Amino acid sequence: MSTLKVDQVSKLFRATSRAGGLTPALRKVSFELNQGEVISLIGESGSGKTTIGKVILRLVTPTSGTVTFDGKDIAKYSQRGLRDYYRHVQGVFQDPFSSYNPIYRADRVFELVRGSYFPHVSDKDWHGKIEAALDAVTLNPGDVLGKYPHQLSGGQQQRLLIARALLLDVKVLVADEIISMLDASTRVDVLNLLVKLKRSGLAILFVTHDLSLGNYVSDRTIIMRQGAIVEMGATGKVFGNPQHDYTRMLLSAVPELHKKWQHTPLGPVAVASNGSAVATDTIESAPNGRVASALAHASLLDEQAHTEQVVKRDFRARLGGSRAVNTGKSAVAVALEPPPLIEFEPDHWVAEPE
């Protein structure tokens, strides 16, 4: 049985503009995360990566679709059941500084866990659990305990948050851009820590926009674009033989070490109104290359406008009145329809943890 399953999850957010309307943040996202597996969720800013993490942590309620943990729908958990869920599923976010109250010592994050989950544990046993968790993230208790957040480095703060998760019987860790604010040497330490935790059986959803880091740490890779999955599969296959134009565009933008970066842009990825890519040969066959490029760029803008219009139209139809529009198929369903998915067949299932 899979540890975590995301099934056809969509999310609509209400636009903050005066005109109102809705914006699709997720469009029928589906994947499974298994024990001892690391999945990299890769995409540009605004592609829906963080929203998926928040849906898994039940910080955001999906518009449609389900998230199941060990076969149970997390949306149906009671308050008590949700507390038990957080015993097994934890998240660590991009900015470690925002996770601490600056007027309290950093180890107060451990005391909050103790009050909720271990109220009857003796002081001796509790200190033993803290030392074991800190040892797992290669931290010396004397270097971090009793200090205020501003007295710790970003790497120490981030590893303290991972140690807090390890105090619980954690099975799934949502790591949302946890190394983007760290220096290069500290990044390697945190990545190696994730690999170590994976080998102990922890399932990790590694959210990142850095392709090289995703390639380093993950078993499988999911490429997201505008709230939808466009390509997924074993990391070696996705990076070694990308099939989607958007994936190839992302890979082409990664500079190579010891080489002066002379990136030749591929140009915008032309898309149809449902988000699917337009055939490359169709663009190249246009009589004027500049005109074709301009049309491709315009199609990107047109897709966003199209999505907003169909969602607004559907809501007018639902509200009724003189502005109502009769539609044969729900326009919200049209707006949330994802592009065709390119998925590699797995060579084998996830190996048992070492």
C-alpha positions in Angstrom: 0.0 0.0 0.0 1.3 3.4 -0.9 2.1 5.8 2.0 0.5 8.8 0.4 -1.7 9.1 -2.7 -2.8 12.4 -4.4 -5.7 11.6 -6.7 -7.1 14.2 -9.2 -6.5 17.1 -6.9 -7.6 20.5 -8.2 -7.6 23.9 -6.5 -9.2 27.2 -7.5 -8.2 30.4 -5.8 -10.3 33.6 -5.9 -8.5 36.3 -7.7 -7.5 39.3 -5.6 -8.2 41.8 -8.4 -11.3 44.0 -8.3 -12.9 42.1 -11.1 -12.8 38.9 -9.0 -13.0 35.6 -10.7 -11.0 32.4 -10.0 -7.5 31.2 -10.8 -6.7 27.5 -11.1 -3.6 26.7 -9.0 -3.8 22.9 -9.4 -5.4 20.9 -12.3 -6.1 17.3 -11.6 -2.7 16.4 -10.0 -2.2 12.7 -9.3 0.8 10.8 -8.0 1.8 8.4 -5.2 4.6 8.7 -2.7 5.9 5.4 -1.2 8.0 4.5 1.8 11.7 5.1 1.4 11.2 7.2 -1.8 12.1 10.8 -2.7 10.0 12.5 -5.3 11.2 15.9 -6.7 8.4 18.3 -7.6 10.0 20.7 -10.1 8.6 23.7 -11.8 8.9 27.5 -12.1 7.4 29.9 -9.6 3.6 29.8 -9.7 3.4 26.2 -11.1 1.6 24.9 -8.0 4.4 23.1 -6.1 3.8 24.8 -2.8 0.1 24.5 -3.1 0.4 20.7 -3.4 2.5 20.6 -0.2 -0.1 22.7 1.6 -2.9 20.4 0.4 -1.0 17.4 1.7 -0.4 19.1 5.1 -4.1 20.1 5.1 -3.3 23.7 5.3 -5.2 24.2 2.0 -8.5 22.5 1.2 -8.6 21.2 -2.4 -11.6 22.2 -4.7 -11.8 18.6 -5.9 -9.9 15.4 -5.6 -8.6 13.5 -2.6 -5.4 12.9 -0.6 -5.2 9.6 1.1 -2.7 8.5 3.7 -2.4 4.7 4.3 -5.8 4.4 2.6 -7.6 7.0 4.6 -9.0 10.3 3.2 -7.3 13.1 5.2 -10.2 15.4 4.6 -12.4 13.2 6.8 -10.1 13.3 9.9 -11.5 14.7 13.1 -9.5 17.1 15.2 -8.0 14.2 17.1 -7.4 12.2 13.9 -5.7 15.3 12.4 -3.3 15.4 15.3 -2.4 11.8 14.8 -2.0 12.5 11.1 0.6 15.2 11.9 2.4 12.6 14.0 3.2 10.9 10.7 3.2 13.7 8.1 5.3 16.9 8.7 6.5 19.8 6.6 9.6 21.9 6.6 9.3 25.2 4.6 11.6 27.5 2.7 12.2 30.3 5.2 13.5 28.8 8.5 13.5 32.2 10.2 9.7 32.5 10.0 9.2 29.2 11.9 10.7 30.6 15.1 9.4 33.2 17.5 12.4 35.5 18.0 11.6 36.2 21.7 11.9 32.5 22.6 14.9 30.2 22.5 15.1 28.0 19.5 14.5 24.7 21.3 11.0 25.9 22.2 9.9 24.2 19.0 10.7 20.9 20.8 8.7 21.9 23.9 5.6 22.5 21.7 5.9 19.0 20.4 6.3 17.6 23.9 3.1 19.4 25.1 1.0 18.0 22.3 2.4 14.5 21.9 4.5 13.5 24.8 3.0 15.1 27.9 3.7 12.2 30.2 7.3 11.5 29.1 9.8 12.1 31.9 12.5 14.8 31.6 15.2 12.3 31.3 13.6 10.4 28.5 12.6 13.6 26.7 16.2 14.9 26.7 17.3 11.5 25.4 14.8 11.8 22.5 16.0 15.3 21.7 19.6 14.3 21.7 18.8 11.4 19.4 16.9 13.7 17.0 19.8 16.2 16.9 22.3 13.5 16.3 20.3 12.3 13.3 20.6 15.8 11.8 24.3 16.1 12.8 23.8 18.9 15.4 25.6 19.2 18.7 23.0 19.9 21.5 25.5 22.3 23.1 25.7 24.4 20.0 22.0 25.0 19.5 19.9 24.3 22.6 19.3 27.3 24.8 20.1 29.8 22.1 17.8 32.4 20.3 17.1 32.0 16.6 19.3 35.0 15.6 22.2 33.2 17.3 21.9 30.2 14.8 22.8 30.0 11.2 20.2 29.2 8.5 21.5 25.7 8.2 21.2 25.1 12.0 17.7 26.5 12.0 16.6 24.3 9.1 18.1 21.1 10.7 16.4 21.9 14.0 13.1 21.9 12.2 13.9 18.5 10.6 14.9 17.2 14.0 11.5 18.4 15.4 9.8 16.3 12.7 12.0 13.3 13.6 10.8 13.5 17.3 7.5 12.1 16.0 6.8 8.9 14.2 7.2 10.7 10.9 6.6 8.7 7.7 6.2 11.6 5.1 8.2 14.8 5.0 7.2 17.7 2.8 10.4 19.6 2.1 9.3 22.8 0.4 12.4 24.6 -0.9 14.2 23.9 2.3 17.7 24.6 0.9 17.0 27.6 -1.4 18.1 30.1 1.4 21.2 28.2 2.4 24.8 28.5 1.2 26.3 25.9 -1.0 28.2 23.9 1.6 25.2 23.8 3.9 23.0 22.7 1.0 25.1 19.6 0.5 24.8 18.7 4.2 21.0 19.0 4.2 20.8 17.0 0.9 22.9 14.3 2.3 20.7 14.3 5.4 17.6 13.8 3.2 19.3 10.8 1.5 20.1 9.4 5.0 16.5 9.8 6.1 15.3 8.2 2.9 17.4 5.1 3.6 15.8 4.8 7.0 12.4 4.5 5.3 11.2 8.1 5.3 9.1 9.2 2.2 10.1 12.7 1.1 8.4 15.1 -1.3 11.2 17.4 -2.3 9.7 20.7 -3.7 12.3 22.7 -5.6 12.9 24.9 -8.7 16.5 23.8 -8.9 16.8 20.9 -11.4 20.4 19.9 -10.4 19.4 19.4 -6.8 16.3 17.4 -7.7 18.5 15.2 -9.9 20.9 14.6 -7.0 18.5 13.5 -4.4 15.3 12.0 -6.0 14.1 8.6 -7.2 11.3 10.0 -9.3 10.7 13.5 -10.8 7.5 15.3 -11.5 7.6 18.3 -13.8 4.8 20.9 -13.2 3.6 23.7 -15.4 0.7 26.1 -14.6 -0.8 23.8 -12.0 -0.6 20.5 -14.0 1.8 17.7 -14.3 3.3 17.6 -17.8 6.0 14.9 -17.3 6.9 12.4 -14.6 8.9 9.2 -14.2 12.2 7.9 -12.9 14.7 10.8 -12.5 17.2 9.3 -14.8 14.7 9.1 -17.6 13.2 12.5 -17.2 16.6 14.2 -17.1 18.3 11.9 -19.6 15.5 11.8 -22.2 13.0 14.6 -21.6 9.9 14.2 -23.9 8.0 17.4 -23.1 9.0 20.7 -24.7 8.7 22.5 -21.3 11.1 20.0 -19.6 13.6 20.5 -22.4 13.3 24.2 -22.0 14.0 24.0 -18.2 17.0 21.7 -18.8 18.4 24.0 -21.4 18.4 26.9 -18.9 20.7 25.1 -16.4 24.4 26.4 -16.7 27.2 23.8 -16.9 30.1 23.9 -14.5 33.5 25.1 -15.9 31.7 26.4 -19.0 30.9 30.0 -19.8 27.1 30.2 -20.0 26.0 30.9 -23.6 22.4 30.0 -23.3 20.4 30.1 -26.5 16.7 30.5 -25.6 14.4 28.0 -27.1 11.6 30.6 -27.2 8.3 30.4 -25.5 6.5 27.1 -25.4 3.3 27.6 -27.5 0.2 26.1 -25.9 -3.4 25.5 -26.8 -6.3 26.7 -24.7 -6.2 23.6 -22.6 -2.5 23.9 -21.7 -1.2 21.3 -24.2 1.9 22.2 -26.2 1.6 23.1 -29.8 3.8 20.9 -32.1 7.2 22.5 -32.6 7.2 21.8 -36.3 4.0 23.8 -36.7 5.8 26.9 -35.3 9.0 26.3 -37.3 7.1 26.0 -40.5 5.7 29.5 -40.2 6.9 31.8 -43.0 8.3 34.3 -40.7 10.3 33.2 -37.6 9.7 36.4 -35.7 6.0 36.3 -36.4 5.8 32.6 -35.2 7.7 33.5 -32.0 5.3 36.4 -31.4 2.3 34.2 -32.0 3.7 31.6 -29.6 4.2 34.2 -26.9 0.7 35.5 -27.5 -0.7 32.0 -27.1 0.7 31.9 -23.6 -1.1 35.1 -22.7 -4.2 33.9 -24.4 -4.3 30.7 -22.4 -4.3 32.6 -19.1 -7.1 34.9 -20.4 -9.1 31.9 -21.7 -8.9 30.2 -18.3 -10.0 33.3 -16.5 -12.9 33.9 -18.9 -14.3 30.4 -18.8 -14.2 30.3 -15.0 -16.0 33.7 -14.7 -18.6 32.5 -17.3 -19.3 29.4 -15.4 -19.8 31.3 -12.1 -22.3 33.6 -13.8 -24.1 30.6 -15.1 -24.2 29.1 -11.6 -25.5 32.4 -10.0 -28.2 32.7 -12.7 -29.9 36.0 -13.7 -29.7 38.0 -16.8 -25.9 37.4 -17.1 -26.2 33.6 -16.9 -24.8 31.6 -19.8 -25.9 28.1 -20.7 -23.1 25.7 -21.1 -23.3 22.1 -22.1 -20.2 21.2 -20.0 -19.0 22.9 -16.9 -16.6 25.6 -17.8 -14.8 25.1 -14.5 -14.1 21.5 -15.6 -12.8 22.9 -18.9 -10.5 25.4 -17.1 -9.1 22.6 -14.9 -8.5 20.1 -17.7 -4.8 19.4 -17.6 -2.6 19.0 -20.7 -1.6 15.5 -21.9 0.7 13.8 -19.4 4.0 12.2 -20.5 4.9 9.4 -18.1 7.7 7.0 -18.3 7.1 3.3 -17.4 9.0 2.4 -14.3 11.8 -0.2 -14.7 11.1 -1.4 -11.2 9.4 -0.4 -8.0 11.1 1.6 -5.3 13.9 -0.5 -3.7 13.7 -1.4 -0.1 15.6 1.0 2.2 19.1 0.1 3.0 
